[in-house]
Amino acid sequence: MPRAPTLSAQQNTARQLIADAARRFRSARLAFGHGTLNADDEAAWLTVHALGCPFEELAARLDLPVPPAALRRAQRLFERRITERIPAAYLTREAWLGEHRFYVDERVIVPRSYIAELLRDRLQPWLPSRYQPKTILDLCTGSGCLAIVAAHTFAQAQVDGGDISTAALAVARRNVREHHLAERVQLKQTDLFGKLAGLQYDLILTNPPYVGVSAMRALPAEFRHEPVLALAGGSDGLDLVRRILMEAPQHLNDGGWLVMEVGHYRPRVERAFPRLPFIWAETSGGDDCVLLIQKESLLSAALRARPSTAVTARRRRVTSP
Ligand SMILES: C[S@@+](CC[C@H](N)C(=O)[O-])C[C@H]1O[C@@H](n2cnc3c(N)ncnc32)[C@H](O)[C@@H]1O
């Protein structure tokens, strides 16, 4: 069995360590997408963690020798990243959405929702200017990341975060505490809107599980470390998306908005709900991932549950104006 390359004395700067690890990651054909998008950034992230310094200090330390203990820590992290295919976020126990840091472990999906980008811009230009929701629900909150980003963004708002998984909610509770938001962010265990009867919000954010069965089968090993419950969305991926579109109007105040991430399933969602006038926000992932829709639009469209097959939806599109 080939042995992992060891570092020579000349390779002991952070720059060389990162370059060597990135080469190994590429040749091992690792999959990225849990906070970084390529081997170099992933190697830098793990190296910074091993060094125990803030990321901003890396540039100044790139050509300094890496202390032996940090070198050993880095080697161990690289080894686990390669052999066990564990996403760096689970190895370092942290993930970032913009400037916000979150604790993560295998009880929650690694935060990467495009909705966080939209919140950074206060949902502009998609929602009315000076939009100020007072009550927000983050449905399927997982680590609590979107509830927390929303609370930071809209400092006057009360935020509820709901999730079916008590394990995920334990992580969310830790993050709410670490962000000092316990006064404004409440967490609830609920199957979608099941335990939210009678509650209405100005804004509902949700990044539900939306991976279809065939896409689940094709997921790289890294994604299999994440909870299936956080990913699997039924045969075509839209099981929860459908339920949320049907039930959201009862939980929105008049004029309220639903903002939902649906992967790259825009065509599928539009075929399933051809009468709903979705706004598709432009994100770094494209304009097919996050939809916005107002309560009144949800109510006025003839919202009927349809069979999920694309064939039925396509036929409908041809026959309806
Ligand atoms: C894709 S993750 C999103 C987590 C987090 N909002 C984020 O963006 O990183 C989906 C979450 O939905 C939760 N979930 C799955 N089925 C649910 C249901 N029926 N009701 C409520 N939450 C559910 C999972 O436990 C998981 O935490």
The ligand as a Gaussian input file, in Angstrom:
#p B3LYP/6-31G(d) Opt

LIG

0 1
 C      -30.960000      21.494000       4.181000
 S      -30.998000      21.469000       5.954000
 C      -31.007000      23.196000       6.262000
 C      -30.363000      23.593000       7.539000
 C      -30.081000      25.089000       7.671000
 N      -31.288000      25.881000       7.536000
 C      -29.058000      25.526000       6.637000
 O      -29.409000      26.257000       5.704000
 O      -27.881000      25.133000       6.771000
 C      -32.652000      20.952000       6.214000
 C      -33.099000      20.812000       7.659000
 O      -34.482000      20.437000       7.628000
 C      -34.754000      19.569000       8.701000
 N      -35.985000      18.837000       8.383000
 C      -36.142000      17.737000       7.603000
 N      -37.423000      17.382000       7.543000
 C      -38.119000      18.281000       8.292000
 C      -39.494000      18.446000       8.614000
 N      -40.420000      17.611000       8.151000
 N      -39.841000      19.477000       9.416000
 C      -38.900000      20.324000       9.914000
 N      -37.573000      20.210000       9.631000
 C      -37.194000      19.209000       8.833000
 C      -33.507000      18.725000       8.835000
 O      -33.400000      18.185000      10.134000
 C      -32.412000      19.747000       8.482000
 O      -31.898000      20.321000       9.666000

